[in-house]
């Protein structure tokens, strides 16, 4: 298997902005990713191509140039700001005589360094194993296939096959453990729903200031650093809001361009906190020149995890770095607060943000009494499973008067998934 780069390694960065309709990669962001992994950048190389070369990703001429740069700087590792196939990695390593790692491998290494909780370490290990399973090197020869002759009968499989079998077994074991974590999270969410406590989740591009805002709102001391992926393990805290009461605030891992799909899959249990939230606060770095591209990247991940339909407020952070920005709010076409301009570091506009949260959550909750007939026991059981029933009163004729409190978007999704809830929807509207 490939080995993780140790901190302080001398690295060469290779940028390959392919000519595609998508925005070109940001070299500065990739440089910061390398620093976050503990690397020492000693050189860079850029190459522009219409399509990636099947053998080396870059052209043969650039391969020779890269080999010269590696030798001149005594580099120990070459990092590519793109996704390489296993064959391309092996071909490059043979050609330049230096270890090669692509963008996905670099991000996985950063996550492995930052994981602190038991769940986070399992999620990262799962993503790493899936990534490495296709990159096993045929470097083992002492365990050969079965041969004929006395004393030459091997166990019947190569070391490569043994490694793959062990990886598959480990992946299955980790998935079993993560399923238990998922069940525990589901129990916690159901308990909060039964207590009618709404959940607000912070999302956004990495290093946008989510953890700083989290600490500002809750008075917590979550680790904050001016570097990519400072927060990896999700954190939940209770936030008291006027006229609304208790709210659960969740700080989540930051998103990034080309976030590895294996990471999205591994962190699905964590990202469900975002999907099941009642409101998302999309934290945006107002001073980032690429913020529009970053917004699209975040929305792409939200769509992948099924959270794009969750009500959202765009929080433009770091206004203290600009002289022409002041704390304010901007409404959408319906009059709801859509954008809030704040500075979490300087505590500017936080009251405006709290007011916006109260207005959006207050307007997004449905609290009504509905009447269920005795033959509507399935609808009753489903509402109880969702934890939205506040109280129930049974009549002598067997009818159940339920008082429910449910987010509006969850109720709409419920009616789409279960058409038989249309009757209940009419009862609520009446």
N, C-alpha and C positions, 0 to 999 in steps of 0.2 A: 504494500500500500504506500501511497504518497505520505511523506512526513510533513508535519506542520512546521513552518519556518519559525525559528527561534527569534527572540527579540534582538534588535540591533544588527540584523543581517544587512549587508550591502546589496542594494537592489537597483535594477535598471527598469524604468517604466516604459512600456510600449503603448502608444496611442494609435488606434486604428479606426478613425471615423469613416465608416463605409458610406458611400453615396446612396442614402435612402431618404424617404420622405420624413422620417423621424428626426427630431432635433439631434445635433451632434453631441457626443459625450463631453462632459466638462472635465478638462485635464486637472483643474485645481481640486475638484471633488475626488478624483482618483488619487491625487497626491495626498490628500488628507486621509483617505482610506488607508494608504500605505503607512502613514505616520501612526494611525490608530492601531495598526498591527505591530507597531514597534520596529518598523524598518528604517534603515538609513538610506535615503535616496541619493545615489551617486551619479546618476545619469538618466537621460530620457531619449527616446527615439520615436519619431512620428512617421506614419505612412498612410497615404490615402489611396484607397482602391474602390472600384465599383462593386466588386464581389470579393468575398474571402477566398483565399487560395485553399484548395482541398488538402494539400499536403502540409503546408507550413502556416496557413492563415495569411501571412505576409509573403511578398515575392521573394524569389531566390536571391536577388540582389540585396534586398533588405536583410535577409538572413546572414549574408556575409558581413554586411555592415554591423549588424547586431553582435556577431561573433567578435569583431574587432573592438567594439565598445565594451563588451563584457571583459575581454582580456585586458584592455587598457585601464579599466577601473577596478579590476580584481573583484568583480561582482560575484556574489554567491547565489543570487536568485534573480529571475526575470519575471516581471509581473505584466500581464496583458490586460488592457482595459476592454475586454470583450470575452465572449464565451468560446473556449477552445474545445474541440473534440478530443477524446483520449488519444487518438492517432496523431493529431496535430501536436499535442503535448510531447509525445514520445519522439516524434520526428524532430521537433525543435531541440529537445534535450540532446539528442544524438548529434545534431548539426553544430550546436554552439557549445557543447560540453558544459552545460550549466542547468541547474534545476529551473523549471518553468511552472508558473502557476497562473491561472486565469482569474477573472474578476469574481466568479462564483466561489472558487477556492479561497480567495482572499477574504471575502465577506464571511464565509464559514469559519475561518480562522479567528476573525475578530469576535464573532459570536461565541466561539469556544473560550476565548480569553475573558469575556464579560459575564458569562453565565455564572450565577451564584446560587440560585435555588436548585433543589432536587429536580423540579419540573423543567427548569430552564436547561439544565445539563442534559437531561434525557432528550429534550427536543433538539438540541444542537447535535448530540451524538447520532440521533436518527437521521438528521439531514446529512451529516458527514458520511455515514455509512452508505447511504443511497448514492451520494456523490462519488465515493471511492470505489464502489462495487464495480464500476465500469473502467476503473483505472488501475486495476491490479497488474503488477508487472511479473512477467514470467522469469523471475530471478531465482526460483527455487528448483533445484534439480535432484536433491538428495532423496526425494520421495517419488519414485518412478511408477509407471504403469506396470501391470502384471506382465512378467516375462516367462519364457520357458526355461527349464533347467533347474537342477538342484541348487538351492540357496539363492535363486534369482527371482523368486516369486514375490513381487511387491504387493502392496495393499490394494492395487487396482485403480488408484486415482492419483492425479498429480497434486502437487502442493497448491497450485492455482485453484484446482477444484475444491480442495479442502478449505482454502481461505474463503472461497465464495459460499461454501456451505455454512461455515461458521458465521459469516456476515449475515446470511439469510436467517439463521437461528437467532442471532443477536437482534436483528431488526424486528423479528416477530416478538421477542421478549420485551423490547422497548415499547412496541405498539400496544402490547397487553398492559404494561404499566401506565402508559399515557391514557389508555381508555379508563383506567381507574381514576386518574386525575380529572378526566373529562366528567365522569360521574359525580365526583366531589364538587366540581364547579357547577354542574347542573343543580345539585342540591342547594348550594349557596345561592344561586340565582332564584330558585323556587322559593327559598326562605325570604329573600328580599321582596319578591313579588307578593307573597302572602302578607307581608308587612306593609305593602303598598309603598315601598321605597323605590323611587325611580333611579336609574343609572345614567350617569353622564360619562362618556368616554373621550379621552383626549387622543386625537390622531394627528398625523402630519408627517412631513418630510423630516428625516433625521437632522438633528441639530437646529430645529426651528424654535426651541425654547419650551417644549412641553413640560419637562420636569421642573423648570423654573416656575412656570405658571402653576403647576400642581402644588409646589411648595407654598407659593404665594396664596393660593386659595384655601389650602387645608392647614397651613402652619406645620407641615411635615418637613423632614430633612432628607428627602431623597437625594442621592448623589447627583450632582450637576457638574458637567464639564463641557468646555468649548471644543468638543470633538464628536465625530460621528459615532452613533450607537453607544452613547454614554449610558442609556437606559436599555436594558434587555429584559429583565424580569418584571412582569406586570405588578403594579401596586394599587391597592384599593384603600380608600379612606372615606370617612363620613364627613360631609360638608353640610353645615346648617345654613339654610337660606330663609330670609324673612318671608312670611306669608305662605311658604311652601313646606318648610320643615326639613327633614333629613333627606339628603341626596347622596348616593354612592358615586364618588369620583374615581375613575380608573385611569392610570397612567400606563400607556402601552409602548411597545417597541416602535421606533421610527421606521418609516418606509424609505425606499431609495430606488433610483432608476435601476431597472433590471434586477429587482429583488429575486434571488434564486427561487424557483418554483418549489424546490425541495424544502426550503425554509418556510414558505407559505403553508405547505402541507404539514410540516412538523409542528408549526406553531398554531395549527388550526384550533386546538383547544383553548389557547390563549386568545386568539383573535375572535372567538365566539363571544367574548366579553364586549367586543365592538359591535358585532352583528346583532346581539340581543339588547343593546343599549337603547334607552329612550331618546337620547339626544347625543349627537357628536359635536365636539368642539374641534374644528379643523384649524390647528395652529399653523400659521404661515409666517415665514420670515419676510417682513415687509421691505427689508433692505436688500433682499437677494435679487440679483438681476435675472436669475432664471426661475423666479417664483411661479410664473405661469406654467412652465414646463413641469415644475415640481408638483403643482396642483393637479395636473393631468396624471402624473405618475401615482399620486395618492388615490385619486378617483379610480384609476385602473385596478389598484389592489383592493379597494373597497368593493368594486364590482365583482372581483374574483372570489371574495369571501362572502358575498351576498349582503353587504351592508350599505350599498349605494342608496337604497330607498329610505334609510334611517334619517329623520330630521337632522339638519346640520346648521351650525353657525360658523362662519369663517372668522377666525380670530387673527387679525394682523398684528403680530408682535414686533417688538424692538423699534417702536416709533421714537424712542429716545435718541436713536442714532441719526435721526433726520430732523432738521430745524423747521420743516414745513408741515409736520404731522402733529396733530393734537388728539387726545382721547375723544372719540365720538362713535356714533352708531349710524348705520345706513340700513333702511328698510328695503324689503323686496316689493314686488307688485301688489302683494296682498296686505302690505303694512306690517309684516312680521320683521323683526330684526334679523338681517341676513349677514351683516358685517359689523365687527367691533374692532376698533383700533386701540391697542393697549401697549404698555411696556411692563412685562412681568418683573423684570429686573429692578425697575424704578417704582413699581406699584402704582402705575398710572392707568386709569380707566378700568380698574378692577371692579369698582362699584357698578359701572355701566354694564360690564359683562355679567355680573350677578343678576342685575335687573333683567337683562336679556334672557338669561337661563330661566328665571322665574316666569317670565311671560310666555316663553316657548313651551315649557313643561306644563304650565297651567292650561294653555290652550290645546295641548296635545293629549290631555287625559279625558277619557269618557267615564263618568260616574253616574250610573242609572240603576233603576230597579227593573228587572225583567221577570216575566212570568213564564214558567216552563210547565207544560202539561206532563202527566205521568209517563207518556210514551216518549218523552224527550230526554230520557235518562242519559243517552250518549252525549248530548250537548252539555248536560249538567256535569258529567264526569270530566269532559274535556276542559271546561272552565275551571274546575277544581285543580286539574293537573297543571294548568297555567298559573295557578295561584292568584287569580284576579277576583275571587269571591270574597267580599268583606263580611257579609252575614247572610243567613238564609232563614226563611220562615215558611213552614209547611202548613197548608190548609187542610181542612177535614176531607176535602174531595181529592186530595193527593197532589194538588198543584204546589209548585215550589216558587216562592217569591225570592229572587236572588238580588242582592245589591252588589254590583260589580264595579271595579275601577281598573281600567285597562288603557294603555296608550292607544291613541287613535290609529297609528300606522299598524300596530299589531292586530287591532280589530279588523282593519281592512284586509290585511294579509290572511287572517283567519277566514273571512268571508270568501276570499278567492280560492283558498285551498279546500274549504268545506262549503259547497253551495247550499247545503241544508241550513246554514246559519243565516240565510237571507230573511227568514221569518223573524229570527231574533233581532236582526238589524232593523226591520220595520217596527218592531216593538220598542226598540231603543229610541228611534226617531219620533215615535208617537209620544 
